[in-house]
Amino acid sequence: MLRKSVAVTVAVLGLLVLPDWAHAPFKQQDWDLTLSGSGSNDKDFRTFSASATAGIGYFVADQLELGLRPSVTIGDGGSEHLYNIGVFADFHFDIGKFVPFAGGNIGYQFGSEIAEDGWSAGPEVGLKYFLNNTTYVYGIAQYEFNLNEGLDSGAFVYGLGLGVKL
C-alpha cells in the first residue's frame, strides 16, 4: 500500500515538472491571444465589479511583449458599465512551463459611474503556466490609478484567464 502511494505521488509530481518539450518559450514575432475574467475592488475593499478582457500581444523581442487589451466592466448589479481600451508592455521571464511577467499599462476608460472617464495606468505582474506548447492559463494582478488624480485614486485589479501562443 505504501509503495503504491509513493508511486502515485512520484507520478503526479512528475506531471507537474514535465520536461521542457512540453513548453516552447515565447520568441520574437510570436503573437499572443488572451481572454480573461476579472474582479476589482477599491483600496479599502468596499466595492466590487466584474469584467471581461480580451488581449492581443506581439513579441518585439524574445521576452518583450507589446499589446492591446480592451475590456468591459459591469458593476452595481449591471446598471453601471465601464469600457477601457489600453496598451501594455510586459517582460517575460522564461523558466520552463512557468513564465512570470511584469510590466505596465496605460489606457483610456469611459462609461457610467463606476469610474471617472479619463486616462489610467499602472504596474502589473502575472504568471503564465503552459498546459502544452501553445496553450496556457494565467493570472494577473494590476494596480490601476487615474493619471489626473494620482496613485491614491487607484484600485487593485486581478484576473484569471486562458491564452494561446501563435
N, C-alpha and C positions, 0 to 999 in steps of 0.2 A: 504494500500500500504506500509506504513512504517513497519507494523508488519511483512509483507511478506519479506521485505528486511532484517529485523533483523533476522528472522528465517533462511533465506538463508545464511546470514553471519555467524551465530552461527553454522550451519551445516557444512559449508566449514571449519571453524576454528576447529571444532571437528574432521574432517577428517585429519587435519594436525597434531593433537596431539592424535592419536589413542592410546588406552591403550597398555601396554607393551606386550600383547598377539600377537600383530602384528609384533613383533620382538623378536627373540631369540638371546641372546648375543653370541659372539664367546666363545668357550670353548676349553680347551686343547684337542688336537688331531683332531680339525676341519681342513679341507682343504679349501682353498680359491682360486678361479679361476677368473681372470680378463682379460678384453680386453678393450683397450682404444686407442684413437687417441689423438695426442698432437701437439702442435706447440712450437717452441722455437725461441729465438732471443738472440743476444749478449747483453751485459750490456748497450749498447747505443741505442738499438732498431733499428739497421741499416739493419740487415739481418733477413730472416725468412726461416724456413723449417718446414716440416710436417712429422710426424712419426706415426707408429702403434706399439703398445706394447701389449704383452701377459704376463700374470704373473701367477705363481702358488706359493701359500704360505701354510705354515703349522704352526699351533699354538702349540708351545712348552710349553706354559702356557696359562691360560685363556685370557690374554691380550697381549701376546708377539708372534708376527708372524715373522717367518724367511722364505725367499723365493727366487725364481729365476725369473728374469724379462728380457727376451730378447726383443730387439726392432730393427726396421729398420727405417731409416730416409732418406727422399729424399729431396734434395734441388736444387736450381738453375734450376728450370724448369724440373727436372727429370734427369739431366745429372750427378748429384752427389749422391752418396749413402754412408750411414754410418750404420754400424752394431754394436750393443752393446749387450754384454751378462753380466749381473750383478746380484749380490745378494743384498738383503735388509733385514733390521731388523726394524720393526715398533712396537711401543707400542700403544695399542688402549685404549681409554677412553670410556667405555660403559655408555652412558647416554640415553638409550632408543633407539628410531629409528635413532637418530643421533649418529654416532660413529666417533669422531675426532681421528686422529692418528698422531704420529710424530716419526721420526726415521732417518735413514741414509742408504746410499747405496754405493757400490763400484763395479766397473766393468771394463772390457776391451773393448775399442772401436777400430774399424778398418774400412777402406773403402777408399773412394776417398777424395776429397779436402774439405769436409765440416768441418772436424776437424782432428787434428793430431792423428795418431794411438798412443795408449797408455792407461794407467790406468787413470780412472776418479773416482771421489767420490763426495759426497755432502749430505747435510741435506735435508729432505723432510717433508712436512706436508700435511694433507689432511682431507677430511670429507667424510664418507660413510653415505648414507641415505637409510634405508631399506624400500623397497616397500612392502615386505611381509617377512615371516620367513627366506627366503633363498636368495632373490634377492635384489640387491641394486644398486644405482647409486653412483658414487663417483667422486670427484675432487681431484687433487693432484698438488702440486707446489714444485719444487725442484730447488736447485742452484747447478749446476754441474761444477766442475773445474778439469783441468788436474793436476794430482798429481806431475808431473815434473815441471810445470810452476807456481803452487801456486794459491791462491784464486783469484788474479786479472785476471786470464785466464778464469774465469767462465762465464756461461750463465744461464739464467733462463729457466726452462722447466716446462710446465704446461700441464695438460691433463684432460680429462673428459671421463669416461668410465662406463662400466657395470661390475658387479661382482656377483658371486654365491658362497654361503657358502655351503660346502658339509659336 
